[in-house]
Amino acid sequence: MESSARPDDPAQASVVTLHVNGVARTVALDHRTTVLDALREGLGITGPKKGCDQGQCGACTVLVDGRRVLSCLLPAVAYDGARIVTVEGLAGDRGAHPLQEAFVARDALQCGYCTPGQLCSAAGLLAEAREGHPSLVTRGTEGPVELTAEEIRERMSGNICRCGAYPGIVAAIEDVAS
């Protein structure tokens, strides 16, 4: 068992099992620990980044049970048993996920700090569109959503890139969506 943020008071300790990138990992942590801190500090998974710690930048985006979420806002104890995919597990057994390949091909990164969150958010965006979940700019309401540049920008608006690689990010997602 791994530990994270060991509490001084054992009464505050919780043990949770998170299925991270296909592997069940059990960790003892303070009940106030977020999923982000459990991943980074407790399990040594450093793909998700701590940018703002307030859910404003998207650097901590991961997939939880198939949905993109801001892991800095989630209490880990509430996600006991959840299936979490980070950028490290995005490709599964393949060498690289098609989004990762498209980000490289389209030069959709510069410093790379936001890239793990951008990639996980983009993977979630593709699934949401396939399942027909509308955004604020979606036209029509039936079936899969067409991912136009406007639609992608709206859906990725919660992920900030301080380097300004947005045109490449949108182009990379368009490539994979088509």
C-alpha positions in Angstrom: 0.0 0.0 0.0 1.3 3.4 -0.9 0.7 6.5 1.2 0.0 10.1 0.5 -0.3 13.1 2.7 0.0 11.0 5.9 -2.3 12.6 8.4 -1.0 13.4 11.9 -4.4 12.1 13.2 -5.0 8.5 12.3 -8.7 9.2 12.6 -8.4 11.2 9.4 -6.7 8.4 7.4 -8.6 6.8 4.6 -7.6 3.9 2.3 -8.9 4.1 -1.3 -8.3 2.0 -4.3 -8.0 3.8 -7.6 -7.8 1.9 -10.9 -5.2 4.1 -12.6 -4.3 3.4 -16.2 -5.7 -0.1 -15.9 -3.9 -1.0 -12.6 -5.6 -1.1 -9.2 -3.6 1.0 -6.8 -4.4 1.2 -3.1 -3.3 4.3 -1.2 -3.7 5.6 2.4 -4.4 9.2 2.5 -5.8 12.1 4.5 -9.5 12.4 3.8 -8.9 15.9 2.4 -6.5 14.7 -0.3 -7.6 15.4 -3.9 -7.4 12.9 -6.7 -4.6 15.1 -8.2 -2.5 14.9 -5.0 -3.2 11.2 -4.6 -2.0 10.6 -8.2 1.1 12.8 -7.9 2.2 12.5 -4.3 0.8 9.1 -3.4 1.2 7.1 -6.6 4.1 9.0 -8.3 2.0 9.7 -11.5 3.2 13.1 -12.6 1.4 13.6 -15.9 -1.5 15.6 -14.4 -0.1 19.0 -13.4 -1.0 21.3 -10.5 -1.5 24.6 -12.3 -3.9 26.7 -10.3 -5.3 24.2 -7.7 -8.7 25.9 -8.2 -10.1 24.2 -11.3 -9.5 27.2 -13.5 -6.6 26.1 -15.8 -7.3 22.4 -16.8 -3.7 21.3 -16.3 -4.9 18.6 -14.0 -7.5 17.1 -16.4 -7.8 13.3 -16.3 -10.5 10.9 -17.3 -12.6 9.4 -14.5 -14.9 6.6 -15.5 -14.6 7.9 -19.1 -15.4 11.5 -18.3 -13.0 14.4 -18.3 -12.7 16.0 -14.9 -10.5 18.5 -13.0 -8.7 16.2 -10.6 -7.6 19.1 -8.3 -11.2 19.6 -7.3 -12.1 15.9 -6.5 -11.8 14.5 -3.0 -10.0 11.1 -3.6 -12.1 9.3 -0.9 -15.2 10.0 -3.1 -13.6 8.2 -6.0 -12.7 4.9 -4.3 -12.9 2.2 -7.0 -13.0 4.7 -9.9 -11.2 4.1 -13.2 -8.8 6.9 -13.9 -6.9 7.5 -17.1 -4.0 9.9 -17.1 -1.9 11.0 -20.1 0.5 8.1 -19.2 -2.3 5.6 -19.9 -4.1 7.3 -22.7 -2.4 5.1 -25.4 -3.1 1.9 -23.6 -0.8 -0.8 -25.1 -0.1 1.3 -28.2 3.0 3.4 -28.5 1.2 6.7 -28.7 -2.5 7.7 -28.8 -3.6 9.3 -32.1 -4.1 12.6 -30.2 -0.5 12.5 -29.0 0.7 11.8 -32.6 -1.5 14.7 -33.9 -0.3 17.1 -31.2 3.3 16.4 -32.3 2.5 16.6 -36.1 0.6 19.9 -35.6 3.1 21.4 -33.2 0.3 21.7 -30.6 2.6 22.3 -27.7 5.5 24.5 -26.7 6.6 24.3 -23.0 4.4 21.1 -22.5 3.1 21.9 -19.1 -0.5 22.0 -20.1 -0.2 19.2 -22.7 -1.2 16.2 -20.5 -4.4 18.0 -19.5 -5.0 19.2 -23.0 -4.7 15.6 -24.3 -7.0 14.1 -21.7 -9.5 16.8 -22.2 -9.3 16.3 -26.0 -9.9 12.5 -25.5 -12.9 13.3 -23.4 -14.2 15.8 -25.9 -14.0 13.2 -28.7 -16.0 10.7 -26.6 -18.6 13.3 -25.6 -19.1 14.4 -29.3 -19.5 10.7 -30.4 -22.1 10.2 -27.7 -24.0 13.3 -28.9 -23.5 15.5 -25.8 -24.0 19.1 -26.9 -22.0 22.2 -25.9 -23.1 25.8 -25.9 -22.4 26.1 -29.6 -23.7 22.8 -30.8 -26.1 23.1 -33.7 -28.9 20.4 -33.7 -29.5 17.9 -31.0 -29.6 14.5 -32.5 -26.7 12.0 -32.8 -23.0 12.6 -32.8 -21.8 16.2 -32.7 -19.8 17.5 -35.7 -16.6 18.8 -34.3 -16.0 22.1 -36.1 -13.2 24.4 -35.0 -15.8 26.5 -33.2 -17.1 23.4 -31.4 -13.6 22.3 -30.4 -12.6 25.7 -29.1 -15.8 25.8 -27.0 -15.2 22.4 -25.6 -11.5 23.0 -24.9 -12.1 26.4 -23.3 -11.5 25.1 -19.8 -7.9 24.2 -20.7 -5.5 27.1 -20.7 -2.3 27.1 -22.7 -0.1 30.0 -21.6 2.2 29.6 -24.6 -0.7 30.1 -27.1 -0.5 26.8 -29.0 -4.3 26.9 -29.5 -4.3 26.9 -33.3 -2.2 23.7 -33.3 -4.4 22.1 -30.5 -7.6 22.7 -32.5 -6.0 21.4 -35.7 -4.7 18.3 -34.0 -8.2 17.5 -32.5 -9.8 18.2 -36.0 -7.3 15.7 -37.5 -8.2 13.0 -35.1 -12.0 13.7 -35.2 -12.1 13.4 -39.0 
